Amino acid sequence: MTTMNITDVRKDLYNLVNSVHDNHDALFIKGKRHNAVLISENDWLSLQETLYLVSQPGMRDSIIEGMEESIENCQDELDW
């Protein structure tokens, strides 16, 4: 993760937003009193979804169980 001070970030914010979007590499912003992290919207939404899923009781175990299932057993057509 790259670190920049807030003054330099202000000077180049447009390019930095494009960079975190394109590279999926967060930017640590060091301020005088507080710090922050700049990430892309897609990365933020992905983190939010992950946090939601792991907060659901039994979801983590269900995901692990599904990952261990062989692909041959997953080819039945679903009736949605």
Contact map, one row per residue, 1 for C-alpha under 8 A:
11100000000000000000000011110000000000000000000000000000000000000000000000000000
11110000000000000000000011110000000000000000000000000000000000000000000000000000
11111000000000000000000000111100000000000000000000000000000000000000000000000000
01111101100000000000000000111100000000000000000000000000000000000000000000000000
00111111100000000000000000001110000000000000000000000000000000000000000000000000
00011111110000000000000000001110000000000000000000000000000000000000000000000000
00001111111000000000000000000000000000000000000000000000000000000000000000000000
00011111111100000000000000000000000000000000000000000000000000000000000000000000
00011111111110010000000000001000000000000000000000000000000000000000000000000000
00000111111110000000000000000000000000000000000000000000000000000000000000000000
00000011111110000000000000000000000000000000000000000000000000000000000000000000
00000001111111110000000000000000000000000000000000000000000000000000000000000000
00000000111111111000000000000000000000000000000000000000000000000000000000000000
00000000000111111100000000000000000000000000000000000000000000000000000000000000
00000000000111111110000000000000000000000000000000000000000000000000000000000000
00000000100111111111000000000000000000000000000000000000000000000000000000000000
00000000000011111111100000000000000001110000000000000000000000000000000000000000
00000000000001111111110000000000000000000000000000000000000000000000000000000000
00000000000000111111111110000000000000000000000000000000000000000000000000000000
00000000000000011111111111100000000001110000000000000000000000000000000000000000
00000000000000001111111110000000000000111100000000000000000000000000000000000000
00000000000000000111111100000000000000000000000000000000000000000000000000000000
00000000000000000011111110000000000000000000000000000000000000000000000000000000
00000000000000000011111111000000000000110010000000000000000000000000000000000000
11000000000000000011101111100000000000100000000000000000000000000000000000000000
11000000000000000001000111110000000011110000000000000000000000000000000000000000
11110000000000000001000011111000000011100000000000000000000000000000000000000000
11110000000000000000000001111100001111000000000000000000000000000000000000000000
00111100100000000000000000111110001111000000000000000000000000000000000000000000
00111100000000000000000000011111011100000000000000000000000000000000000000000000
00001100000000000000000000001111111100000000000000000000000000000000000000000000
00000000000000000000000000000111111000000000000000000000000000000000000000000000
00000000000000000000000000000011111000000000000000000000000000000000000000000000
00000000000000000000000000000111111100000000000000000000000000000000000000000000
00000000000000000000000000011111111110000000000000000000000000000000000000000000
00000000000000000000000000011110011111000000000000000000000000000000000000000000
00000000000000000000000001111000001111100000000000000000000000000000000000000000
00000000000000001001000001111000000111110000000000000000000000000000000000000000
00000000000000001001100111100000000011111011000000000000000000000000000000000000
00000000000000001001100101000000000001111111000000000000000000000000000000000000
00000000000000000000100000000000000000111111100000000000000000000000000000000000
00000000000000000000100000000000000000011111110000000000000000000000000000000000
00000000000000000000000100000000000000111111111000000000000000000000000000000000
00000000000000000000000000000000000000111111111100000000000000000000000000000000
00000000000000000000000000000000000000001111111110000000000000000000000000000000
00000000000000000000000000000000000000000111111111000000000000000000000000000000
00000000000000000000000000000000000000000011111111100000000000000000000000000000
00000000000000000000000000000000000000000001111111110000000000000000000000000000
00000000000000000000000000000000000000000000111111111000000000000000000000000000
00000000000000000000000000000000000000000000011111111100000000000000000000000000
00000000000000000000000000000000000000000000001111111110000000000000000000000000
00000000000000000000000000000000000000000000000111111111000000000000000000000000
00000000000000000000000000000000000000000000000011111111001100000000000000000000
00000000000000000000000000000000000000000000000001111111101100000000000000000000
00000000000000000000000000000000000000000000000000111111101000000000000000000000
00000000000000000000000000000000000000000000000000011111111100000000000000000000
00000000000000000000000000000000000000000000000000000111111100000000000000000000
00000000000000000000000000000000000000000000000000000001111111000000000000000000
00000000000000000000000000000000000000000000000000001111111111100000000000000000
00000000000000000000000000000000000000000000000000001101111111110000000000000000
00000000000000000000000000000000000000000000000000000000011111111000000000000000
00000000000000000000000000000000000000000000000000000000011111111100000000000000
00000000000000000000000000000000000000000000000000000000001111111110000000000000
00000000000000000000000000000000000000000000000000000000000111111111000000000000
00000000000000000000000000000000000000000000000000000000000011111111100000000000
00000000000000000000000000000000000000000000000000000000000001111111100000000000
00000000000000000000000000000000000000000000000000000000000000111111110000000000
00000000000000000000000000000000000000000000000000000000000000011111110000000000
00000000000000000000000000000000000000000000000000000000000000001111111011000000
00000000000000000000000000000000000000000000000000000000000000000011111111000000
00000000000000000000000000000000000000000000000000000000000000000000111111100000
00000000000000000000000000000000000000000000000000000000000000000000011111100000
00000000000000000000000000000000000000000000000000000000000000000000111111110000
00000000000000000000000000000000000000000000000000000000000000000000111111110000
00000000000000000000000000000000000000000000000000000000000000000000001111111000
00000000000000000000000000000000000000000000000000000000000000000000000011111100
00000000000000000000000000000000000000000000000000000000000000000000000000111110
00000000000000000000000000000000000000000000000000000000000000000000000000011111
00000000000000000000000000000000000000000000000000000000000000000000000000001111
00000000000000000000000000000000000000000000000000000000000000000000000000000111
